[in-house]
Amino acid sequence: MKQSLGFAVKSSALVLIFSAAIFAQAPPPPPLAVDSGALTSVSGSISQLNYGREMEVTSLLVNKNTLVTFPPHVGWTVSSVLRVGENVQVTGYGTTTQTGMSRIDLVTLTAAGRTFSVPQPGQFTSYNGSGTVTQLNYNREGEVDGFVLNNGVFAKTPPPFSQTLTSMVTVGSQVSITGYSHQAMNGWTVVDVQSINGQTIAIAGPPPPRPR
């Protein structure tokens, strides 16, 4: 009886080892090929909206066959005009999902008489301007990572610069800034700040253009 039990245990152990070896050696399946991402457009009606964990709109289906995707912050911005059955015109970078669906990564969306543009990495331009500071901006770690000006400019600075920034910029002060800007979807100008009042705080250039 003991010998039989010992043999069974040894046999089970060999089976487990052999199975583990098979799974460890099995290569992962190759990824499916996708399109090159050429700029494309589509128009039609919204078939359905898709949602994230907090019920933010993460994508929409147009004409039941094209998935239009965008970052979460875009979903919060455009959700007020997105309705099933609403006619839309979309431009963006076309690809194919791993499940075979046609997909467009959104660049512009026209719906309900309004046009929204998603800032693209290649659309940054040089900026040189000034204004009055209306508030400092805090990130999740409590660091000051920028400030808001009274002329519709949101100036973003590197978080490591937080302590120096608070000694240079105060609410109500006049500042001049240089950097690289883009237009946010709410109409504000967002500037990645390179210098404040002539003092350089960052040496990096604008974000690189979208890879094609």
WONOR-V317621 format. One record per backbone hydrogen bond with DSSP energy under -0.5 kcal/mol. NH is the residue of the N-H (numbers start at 1). CO is the residue of the C=O. If there is no record, write none. Layout:
# WONOR-V317621
nh=NH co=CO
nh=NH co=CO
This chain:
# WONOR-V317621
nh=5 co=1
nh=6 co=2
nh=7 co=3
nh=8 co=4
nh=9 co=5
nh=10 co=6
nh=11 co=7
nh=12 co=8
nh=13 co=9
nh=14 co=10
nh=15 co=11
nh=16 co=12
nh=17 co=13
nh=18 co=14
nh=19 co=15
nh=20 co=16
nh=21 co=17
nh=22 co=18
nh=23 co=19
nh=24 co=20
nh=25 co=21
nh=26 co=22
nh=37 co=94
nh=40 co=92
nh=42 co=90
nh=44 co=88
nh=46 co=86
nh=47 co=45
nh=47 co=61
nh=48 co=61
nh=50 co=59
nh=52 co=56
nh=55 co=52
nh=58 co=50
nh=59 co=50
nh=60 co=68
nh=61 co=48
nh=62 co=60
nh=62 co=66
nh=63 co=45
nh=65 co=62
nh=66 co=62
nh=67 co=102
nh=68 co=60
nh=68 co=66
nh=69 co=67
nh=69 co=104
nh=70 co=58
nh=74 co=71
nh=75 co=71
nh=76 co=72
nh=77 co=73
nh=78 co=74
nh=79 co=75
nh=81 co=78
nh=82 co=78
nh=82 co=79
nh=83 co=81
nh=85 co=46
nh=86 co=83
nh=88 co=44
nh=89 co=110
nh=90 co=42
nh=91 co=108
nh=92 co=40
nh=93 co=105
nh=94 co=38
nh=94 co=92
nh=95 co=103
nh=97 co=101
nh=100 co=97
nh=102 co=65
nh=103 co=95
nh=104 co=67
nh=105 co=93
nh=106 co=69
nh=106 co=104
nh=107 co=91
nh=108 co=91
nh=109 co=116
nh=110 co=89
nh=111 co=109
nh=111 co=114
nh=112 co=87
nh=114 co=111
nh=116 co=109
nh=118 co=107
nh=119 co=117
nh=123 co=120
nh=124 co=121
nh=125 co=181
nh=127 co=179
nh=129 co=177
nh=131 co=175
nh=133 co=173
nh=134 co=148
nh=135 co=148
nh=137 co=146
nh=139 co=143
nh=142 co=139
nh=145 co=137
nh=145 co=143
nh=146 co=137
nh=147 co=155
nh=148 co=135
nh=149 co=153
nh=150 co=132
nh=152 co=149
nh=154 co=189
nh=155 co=147
nh=155 co=153
nh=156 co=154
nh=156 co=191
nh=157 co=145
nh=161 co=158
nh=162 co=159
nh=165 co=161
nh=166 co=162
nh=167 co=163
nh=167 co=164
nh=168 co=164
nh=168 co=165
nh=169 co=165
nh=172 co=133
nh=173 co=170
nh=175 co=131
nh=177 co=129
nh=178 co=195
nh=179 co=127
nh=180 co=192
nh=181 co=125
nh=182 co=190
nh=184 co=182
nh=184 co=188
nh=187 co=184
nh=189 co=152
nh=190 co=182
nh=190 co=188
nh=191 co=154
nh=191 co=189
nh=192 co=180
nh=192 co=190
nh=193 co=156
nh=193 co=191
nh=194 co=178
nh=195 co=178
nh=196 co=199
nh=197 co=176
nh=199 co=196
nh=200 co=198
nh=201 co=194
nh=202 co=194
